Every structure is written in structure tokens, then in C-alpha cells.
Amino acid sequence: MEPLILFLCTGFVSMSAALSAGQLNKLADADKPAFMQSRNGAVMVILAGNLGALTLIGALAYGFRLLEWWIPLSSVFLSFPAISVGITQRLFGDKLNLFIMLPLTLVSIGLLYHFW
């Protein structure tokens, strides 16, 4: 698989999952979805955000290793957050975006491991 395509896909889905989990955690207790009202639901969202952040670090390491240095750096600060917040979170909402991006993040872990 082309390193640029793998980096862009894995980096985007992992950052999107991490940002959605962060936004869900910042909600007031009354505004949180029903599954987050229990302690287990809140812990699962925190774990999903941490998994997304760790996968993003892995994607960045992969990108810095195989691509020019400016591609991962500009992607993590400009492209990934802009597309995630500007498009996917507005289109799906934070909860649905997290549920979409979390399985893709798990697939990204396997792809990064396989193609490393």
C-alpha cells in the first residue's frame, strides 16, 4: 500500500475518533448521551479517545519515517482537524462520528502494524 494513502487514512480516522471523544467528555452531565450517564459508558469514551490518540501517534511515526517531514506535520495541525471538525463532526455529530471512526481506528492499528 502507498505510504501516503495509509498515513492519511489512519491519521484522519484516529484524530477524528480522538476529537469526538474529547468533545463528548466536555459536555455537561445533563447534555451527555444516555450511554455516557453510567460510569462504564464514560470510561469507554475515554478509552476510545486514548486509543485514537495512540493510533495517531503511530500514524505520525509511520509518516515521519516514510514521508517527507512536512507532510505529517502539516496534516496533524491543519488537514486532519479541519476535515474532522469541519466536515465529519458537523455531518454526523460527535456520538455517531465516534461510533463510525472507532472501528476504522481499530482497522488502522492492524494496517499500520502490517505495513510498518
N, C-alpha and C positions, 0 to 999 in steps of 0.2 A: 504494500500500500504506500502511496505517496506520503512522505513525512509531513508536508504542509497540510494536506487534507486531514490526516489523522490528528495533527495538532489542533487545527481549527475546530474540528468536530468535538474532540474530547475536552478541549479547553472551554468551549462555549457551553456545552451541557453541564459541565461541572460548576462553572461560575454561575450559571443560571439557577442551578439547584441550591447553591450556597446562598445566593442573594434572596431567593424566595424564602428559604428557611429563616434567614435573618429578618426579613420583613414580617413573617408570621410571628416570630418571637417578640417583635417590637409592639405588636398590637396590645391594646388594653385588654384586661381579662374579660370584660363584657363583650368585646368585639371579636375575640378569638373563635375559630370554628369549633363545632361540637366535639370533634375528636381531640382537640387540644385542651379541653376542660379538665380531663384527667391528667394525673401526673405522668402516666406512661405515654400519652399522646405528645405531651410537651417534650419529654425526653427523646422520643423518636424523631421529632422535628429537629432537635439539637443534634442528634446523631447523624441525621441526613445532611444537615448543613456542614458538619465536620467532615463527613465523607466526601461531600462535594469540594470542600476546601483542600483536602488532602489530594484528591484526584487532580485538582487544578495545579497544585504544586508539582505533581508527577508529570502533567502535561507540559508545564513550563520547563521542567528539567529536560524532557524529551525535545521540546522545541529549541531550547538553548544549545542542546547537544548536536542537533542535526540541521538546524536552520541558521540563517544569519541572526545576529543578536537582536536587531531592531524589530524583527517580526514578532517574536513572543512578547517583547517589552511593550510595543505599541498595542498589541492585541489585548493584553491584560488590563491596560489602563484606559484604552479608548474603545476598541471594537466590541469586546465581549460585554462590558457593562452597558454600552449604548444599545446594543441589539437586545440584550436581556431585559433591561428596564423599559426601553422604548417600544419594543415590539411584543415580546412573548409575555411579559407580566401584564401589560395592558390588554393583550388579546385574551389570555387565559385567566388572569387573576393569579394571586400568589399561591393559593392552595392547589389549584389544578396544575399550574406550572410546576410546582414541586412534585406532584404525583406523576407528571409526564417525564420530567428530567431525571428523577431518581433512578428509574430502571435504565435509562440511557447512560447515566453515570456509572452504574454497575457494569454495563457492557463496555464502557470506555476503559474501565480498570483492566478488564481482560484483554482488550485490544492493545493498550499500552504495554502490558506485560508481554503479549505475544510478539509485537513488532519492535520491542526495545532491542 
